[in-house]
Amino acid sequence: MTIEQTQPAAENTPRWIEGVLIETKIIDTDDGARTLTEPAAIKIENGTFTEIRFGASAPSDAHTRMDADGMLMLPSLRDTHVHLDKTFYGGPWRAPIPGRHWLAEEERLLPEMSENIPIRSNAILDLLISNGTTEVVAHCNVDHVIGTRNVERLLQVVRSRDDVDTAVVAYPQHGLQGGKIKPLLADALRAGASVIGGLDPGSRERDVDRTLDTIFDLAVEYDVGVDLHLHDPGTLGLFELDRVIDYTLQAGRQGRVSLSNANALANADAPTVRAMAERLAENRIGIGTTIGVGGSVIPISALSAAGVEVSLGSDSITDILTPFGQGDILEQVWMLAQRFGWSDERRLAQALLYGAGEPARWSADGRRAWPAVGDAADFLLVRASCTAEAVARRADRCHVFHRGRQVCGPTTETR
């Protein structure tokens, strides 16, 4: 889904990174697949790669250079589902309280959490960046308790930062409440939220079409993307999916709609998944999901094979629901590979696609187009020999770059 994002100022001073390892191809050998790499020097200007020299060093007259010392270059990560506005992270330790209804507990704590947005959302963004993420989709409450204050406060935070792209979703966590929340959502979109959210039009809202009418009317009126949380299982969940696709087509929003969770697909039979995946792909509707240690998982391989873009998100990080969120998309990729048994070189390498998007895609013949001259210089440097090792070992992200500027890691440049 293409969404409007805050754009950081690019680093204008040309810089070279030399001694960096770039993957070129995955080949088959008698001992299984193996990833080929080449050392290279890369020039960065105005936030993009402008020159790549394989097997060479930076020119002797390079004004600013960094020695990568054989570290592997990987595309930076994206977190397509995270809640920055309602968290305990960045504040005193606080564990969830079992037995309390989480929505009622959230209502009670929303004013306190809203006041802490400047500190805690910045803390989470710092955590995400340290783990290699430079693109974030943040679902932000719009509700009867705090109105649009969370959106307004979070927008102030993300607009103050140039080290990460953050899209803010106006998200009605407590429902549309018979239309009462629609004016608040409109206010949030006018304030600068670039995506309209929604959730469970059947079980939560009790009226699928009326809910989708509201969401898509706002999307069209304010020309924003759509991101719907769909948790409902079984027949209801599949019906909701079908109706979302219908509305996407009718509203002409192909390529601008995303689904979070889409749990109904987790236990659907193969023909149903195949048919739904074809419709989703035809209308360029992506799905964001979170991988946990248990529970069912949507059929990611089948969805991807049909052309559906699947991405990963942290969801909750230390809040009233869970204390276990790590804000680490590479860890999500690692868990994904384990859940599906992707333990060979090719599938481990291909798994990074779900955490980094198109730059991490490998072609059918084992080649990768990234990095290329003209690409945005969003990347990581890690101590690993290849993507497969980086995924399997959850390699430390030693340096993180966004639009050509180092945003995390020690500075080792010479001038």
N, C-alpha and C positions, 0 to 999 in steps of 0.2 A: 504494500500500500504506500503510495506517495503521499507524504504529509509535510506540511510546512514546519520547518525547524529553525531554531535560532542558529545563526551562522557566526562563528568566531572570526576574529581578524586573523588572516593568514600571516605567517612569518614571511616578511618580504626579503630579508637578507638571504641570498643564495647560500645553501649549505650542502656539503657532501657528507655522505655516510659511506665509509669504505670498510672492507673486510667483513661485509655482511653476506650471509648464506641465503641463496634464493633457490627454491625448488623449481625444477624444470620438467621433470617427467617421472611417472611411476612405471617401472618395467617389470616383466615377469622373468624370473630366473629359476634354476633348478631348486633353489632353496626358498621359493616363494617370491612375492612381489617385493620390490626394493625401490626406494625413492632416490632419484638422482638430484644432486644440488650443484650449484656453481657459486664460487665467491664472486662478489660484484662490488662496484662503487655506484652509488645512486646520488643524483643531484636533485635537490628540492628547491623550488622557487614558488612564491605566492601560493603555498599550500598544496602544490601538486608535484608529482614526479616529472622532471623535465629532461632527464638523461639517465640512461642505465648502461654502465660499462661492465660487461662480464669479463672476469679474469684480469681486471685492471684495478689500479688504485685511483684515488682522486688526483686531479692534475696538480702539479707542484705549486701553482699560483692560486690554488683554492683558498679563499679568504677564511672560511669557517669549515672545519671538518671534524668528524667524529669517527673514531676507530671502533667498529662493532666487535672486533676481536673474535670473529667466527660465529657470532650469534645468528640464529635463524630469524628471518623476517616473516611475520605472519600478519594478515589483515587484522585490524582491531575489531573488537567485539561489539555487539549491540544487545541491549536488554529491552525487549519489546513489551514487557508487562511488569511494572513495578509501582508500588505505592510509596511516594516520597512524603506525603502530607500527614499520614497517621501512623506514627512509628515511635517506639521507645529508643531506637538506635540513636546514639549521640547524646543521650541523657543517662540518668541513673539506671542501673540494672533493674529490670522489672519482668517477671515471668507471667505468662497467662494464668488466669484463675479458672481451673476446671469447674464445670457445672453452671457457669454463668452464661446466659444467652448472649452470643457475641454481638448481635446487632444492638441489643439494649445496652451492653457494656460500651460499645462504640459511641452510642449517643451520649452516654454519661461522660466519656473521656474526650469527646471531640473538641470542646472549647479549650481544654488544656493542651491537646496535641496541636491545635491550630496556632496557638500562641507560640509554640516552639518550632514552627516550620522553618524560620530562618536558620536556626542552629542545626536542627536534625536533618532537614533535607540536604543541606550542604554536607553534613557528615556522611550521609548515604552516597551522595554523588562522589565525594572523595573516595569512599570505599569502592564504588563501581569502577572509577578510573584507575585506582591502584591495581584492580584485577583485570585491566585491559579493555574496559568498555568505554567507548567514546560516542555512542548513540543510544539514547534512552527514550522510551515512551512511558510517561508517567500518568497514571490514572489518579485523578484528583477529585475528591468528594465535592459534590454540589448537593446540598440537602436542606431540610427544614431546620436543622440545628445551627449550622454556620453559614448558610446561604452560599455566597460566592467568595467568602473571605479566604478559603484555602486556595482557590484558584488565583486570586489576586496576589496573595503572599508568595505562592510558588512561582508565579510568573516573574515577580521581582527577583527571586533567587536565580532562576535560569537565565534571565536577561543580564544578570551581573557577571556571568561566567562565560569565558571564551575557550574553556578546555573540554567542553562536551556539548553535543547537540541534544536538546531535550524538547520533545513534543509533549504538550500538556493536553490531556484528555479531560473534558468536562464530564464527570462520571456520577450518575445519580445512584449511589450505593444503596440508598434507602427507598428507591423506587420513585416513580413519577407521581404517585399519590393522587391519582385521578386528575392529572393535569396541573396540579398546584406547583410542581417543580419546573414545568416547561419555561415560564418566564425567567426563572433563575438560570436555567441552562442557556437561554438566549443572552442573558447578561454576561455569563461566563465566556461565551463565544465572542461577544463584542469586546470583552476585556482582553482577548488575545489567545484563548484556548483554540488550538488548531484542529481538534478532533472532538466529535460528539460521541459520548459513550451511552451504554444502556446495558441492561441485564435481564435475563430470564423473563421474556415477555409472557410466558405461560404461567409458570409456577409463582413468580413474584408479582407480576402486574395483572395477571388473570384476564388479559385481553391481548392476544398476540398482535392482531392487525392494528388495533388502536395504538399500541405501543410503537410499532414500527412506523405507523403514520407520523407520529410525533417526532421520532428520531430522524427519519429520512426527510421530513419537511424542514427541520432545522438544518440538516446537512446541506440541503439544496439552497435554502435561503441564505446561509452564511458561507456557502462554498467551502465546507470543511470535510475532512474524512470521517469515517464511522468506525467505531470499535465496540463490538458487543460481547459482553461476557455471557456465555451460554453454558450453564452447568447442568441443565435438565437432561436426564438419561432417557433411553428408550424411545417409544413412539412420539411422545411429546417433544423431546429434544430434536428428533429427526424432522418433525413437522416444522419446528421453529427454524431449523437450518434451511429447509426448502423455502419457507416464506422470506427469510432474509435474502436468499438468492433472487427470489421473485422481485422483491423491492429494489434490490441493487440494479437489476435489469430495467425495471420500470422507471427508476429515477436517473438512469444513465450514470451510475456511480462506479462502473467497472474500474477496478484498479485502485479504488479509494475506500474499500471496506475491508476490515479485518475482524477476525473472531478470536476471542480469548477462551481457551479451554475446549469448547465444542465436545463436551463429554459424551454425548450420545453416540459418537463414532467409536468410542472405546470398545463397546460390546456389540456393535452392529455386525451382521454377517458380511462376508466378502462381497457378494453382489451389491448389497446396499451401499457399502463403502465405495465400491468402484463407481456406481452411478452418481453418488453424491460428490465424489472427488472430481468427476468429469464436469459437473455443473459448477463447482467451485472454481476449477481451473479456467473454464470458459469465461467466467466473469471476473477473473483475477482477484479472487477473495482469498486472503492469506489467513493462516491460523497461528496464533501464539500459544505456547503451552509451557508448563513447568513440570520438570521431572522430579518425582519424589522417590523415597526409598521403598514405598509400597503403593498399593492401589493400582487401578487400571491405567493404561496409557493409550492415547489415540494411535491408530495405525499409521505411523509416520512414514514408513517406507512406501506403503500403498498410496498415500496422499502425494508424496513427492514424485513417485513414478507417473502419476497422472498429471503432474505439472502444478500442483498446489504448493505455494511457498509456505513452509513451516519454519517458525522461529521459536526461540526460547526466551523465557523471562524469569526473573527472580520472584515475582509476585510479592509476598509479604516478607519483610525483614524485621524481625524482632518487634512484634506488635501483640495485639490482644489474641491473635489466632495461633501464632507460633513463635518460639524463640530461636528457631533453627536456620533462618534465612542467612545465607552467606554473601549474597550480592556478587557471586562469581559465576559468570556464564561459561567459562571453561570447565568449571566443575559440573555444570549442567550438561555440557557436551560429554564429559567423562561418564556421568551417570547414564545418559542416553545410550552411549555405546555399550555399557554393561547390561542395561535392561534388555537390549535387543541382540546381545551376543556379537557385536561388531568388534572382533578381536584381531582381525587380519590387517595388514598394512593398508590396503585400499580402503576398506570400510572405516577404519580409524581416521584416515585422512579425509574421507568424504564427510565424516560426522561434523567436522568443523563448519561446514556449510550452514548448519542450523544455528550456530552461534555467531557467525560472522557475515552471513549473507553471500551474495554473488561473488565477491572477490575470492572466496574460499572454494569456489566450484572447480571440480576437475572434469575435463572432457572425457568422452567415452574411450578415447585412446590414451588416457592417462596424462594429459597435459593441462597446465593451468595458465590462464591468460594474464593473471595478476602476478606481480605488478607490471604496469605498462605506462609508458609516457602519456601524461594527461590524466592519469588516475589521481584521485585525492590522496594525499600523503597521510593516511590514517593507518597506523601500523604498530606492531609490537616487536620487540627484540627479546628472544627467549633463548635459554641454554638448552637446546635440543638439536638433534641431527635432522629432524623432519617433522611434519605435522603429526604423523602417527605417534611418534614418541611424545610430542608435546601434549597430545590429548591423553594418551595412556598414563603419562607420568604427571599430568597437570603442572606443566613446566612453569617455573616462576616467571612472571612478567617483569623482566629487568628494566625495560624502558618502554614507555607508552608515548606515542606521538599522535597529535590531532592537528590536521590541516598543516602539517609540516613543522609543528612546534612541539617540543618535548613537554609533556604535561605530567609525567611521573617518572621517577627514577633518578639516579645520580647523574649530574652533568659531567660529561667527559670530553667536551669539545675543546679543540685548540683553535686559536685564531692567529 
